[in-house]
Amino acid sequence: MDTAIWWIRRDLRLNDNTALYAALTTAAIVIPVFILDDRLLHAPRLKGARTAWMLQGLQVLDQDIQRLGGRLIVRHGPPVSEMLAVCHESGAAAVFWNRDYSPYALKRDQSVRQALNKAGVSTHDFKDLILHEPNEIPTRTGKPYEVYTPFSKAWHAVPKPPRLPDLERSELKRLNPPIGLRSDPLPTPEELGITAAPAPIVPPGEKAALDRLVGFLHQPVYGYKEGRNDLPSPATSILSPYLRWGMISPRVCLGEAQRVLERTPDPEARGGIVSWISELIWREFNYSILINHPRIVRQNFRPQYDAIQWGNNPQWLDTWQSAQTGYPIVDAAIRQLLEAGWMHNRARMIVASFLCKDLLIDWRQGEAFFMRHLLDGDLANNVGGWQWTAGTGTDAAPYFRIFNPLAQSQKYDPQGEYIKTYVPALKNVPPAYIHAPHLMPRTLQERTGCVIGQDYPLPIVHHDQQRPKVLMMYAAART
Ligand SMILES: Cc1cc2nc3c(=O)[nH]c(=O)nc-3n(C[C@H](O)[C@H](O)[C@H](O)COP(=O)(O)OP(=O)(O)OC[C@H]3O[C@@H](n4cnc5c(N)ncnc54)[C@H](O)[C@@H]3O)c2cc1C
């Protein structure tokens, strides 16, 4: 075959990329195409940090391709007509892509497939975003897994797809669109109306992703099991934005982790690696749930909670979103999200629990807010995380698991360093009061420059008073 298209969607990398590898194996010339789809670019729940980061990531990918002598073709418009047009203009006989599993992506891909096939262009799609699709991990009853631990056991038992052979530079040089083929400019975030993009926690790009993985597996992973919940000095990899955008493949992440595991004798260090791999499996589990139950993107995984009468107080939602709850750990976490486009996993659980179980606000409101601001915002994992914390999801522990924000703060940020990083108003507050600064005597408030009600708000609610309310709310829904 002369010419084929690699349709890039959330696989912004050249190495270990199934669709790209297959395209280069089949065709003499491969055209890398990214389509800017207004349905996604302008969706209010998506238009934010992640889109800005994606645009930067596309620039980096284009530079990587240009270094090989080619260029990225960007088209702005509806995927069906744009893909038909590129095929027509370039004479491409086939389009290759990696599968995505959101309800919108599935519908879009089906329309593109039908239109291309009708026009005589063959289409080829591949598993790449995850290591296993759910049909590869059958249960004995034939029903899909709905609980993490048995899923994880079954997942381990299935042979893993190996990473693909590295492509030679000479092969990648065939990523070379015809000279006259039009490419639309990448918009700036401002042109898309994204005015407050954060300073991203990590730089985009395939090289940055690989460097991060290598750095993490070199040493920090050994302390992952012990340190993964520490808020001030995160012991996690911060690879999630890269995995979200496919700047690194899950095969490389798992393969490298297993390689390090094989040559690590120390039990504690091994524990860290095993624990990290189990988080990669959570990602797989969340995808399995989304693929088997696409309704969960809007509906409770457990329908018995559909009857919950959420309070949904709009002022409280606004207070939570603007980091003014008066609970320092919650406000610090939201500010981390707004400033860096990322939030520590422990902090995600704390703020999510606080929204649903202290402010009595529907998890869907928090999920939408996260989706707008997270670089790694990903339907399967975001909905999975929110439903898990709200108690409406796959969590085997029931709804009465309620995080106490004060206890969480004391345990995971004992000296208040995380809090002080993101809430400067509290920078002089001593550790004894950092978790509940409203308890400071007035003289101390003045001395530390943090007068409650003026420099930092009073707590929006009292956790001890909210707890029985939320328990009643959930119990009422169940009966
Ligand atoms: C309310 C809530 C919302 C969340 N939303 C998202 C989201 O939109 N996108 C997202 O990728 N993760 C989400 N998570 C999961 C988790 O918080 C992040 O994946 C993790 O914090 C990313 O940081 P890291 O890369 O340093 O993770 P590490 O701890 O280094 O873990 C390595 C990788 O494993 C995966 N992973 C880790 N923890 C989880 C988990 N609990 N569930 C699923 N996968 C996991 C991620 O891909 C991560 O990059 C959410 C969790 C909660 C509680």
The ligand as an ORCA input file, in Angstrom:
! r2SCAN-3c Opt
* xyz 0 1
  C     -12.154     11.536     42.895
  C     -11.034     10.968     42.059
  C     -10.908     11.360     40.726
  C      -9.871     10.838     39.933
  N      -9.768     11.227     38.620
  C      -8.793     10.693     37.830
  C      -8.684     11.065     36.459
  O      -9.477     11.835     35.934
  N      -7.663     10.531     35.741
  C      -6.747      9.659     36.291
  O      -5.841      9.207     35.588
  N      -6.863      9.272     37.566
  C      -7.839      9.763     38.355
  N      -7.922      9.376     39.666
  C      -7.008      8.344     40.178
  C      -5.708      8.855     40.800
  O      -5.978      9.877     41.712
  C      -4.691      9.350     39.777
  O      -4.537      8.410     38.739
  C      -3.330      9.547     40.429
  O      -3.442     10.483     41.477
  C      -2.334     10.005     39.396
  O      -1.121     10.332     40.003
  P       0.191      9.530     39.663
  O       0.375      9.452     38.198
  O       1.270     10.115     40.463
  O      -0.190      8.086     40.181
  P       0.692      6.866     40.694
  O       0.321      6.656     42.095
  O       2.115      7.009     40.361
  O       0.079      5.638     39.865
  C       0.542      5.267     38.557
  C      -0.602      5.305     37.580
  O      -1.610      4.390     37.973
  C      -2.892      4.945     37.690
  N      -3.614      5.153     38.948
  C      -3.111      5.493     40.143
  N      -4.084      5.553     41.081
  C      -5.218      5.236     40.441
  C      -6.566      5.105     40.863
  N      -6.949      5.290     42.131
  N      -7.490      4.798     39.931
  C      -7.133      4.581     38.650
  N      -5.879      4.679     38.195
  C      -4.931      4.995     39.085
  C      -2.662      6.268     37.006
  O      -2.685      6.069     35.611
  C      -1.287      6.644     37.500
  O      -0.609      7.518     36.637
  C      -8.960      9.896     40.488
  C      -9.101      9.521     41.828
  C     -10.119     10.050     42.600
  C     -10.240      9.627     44.038
*
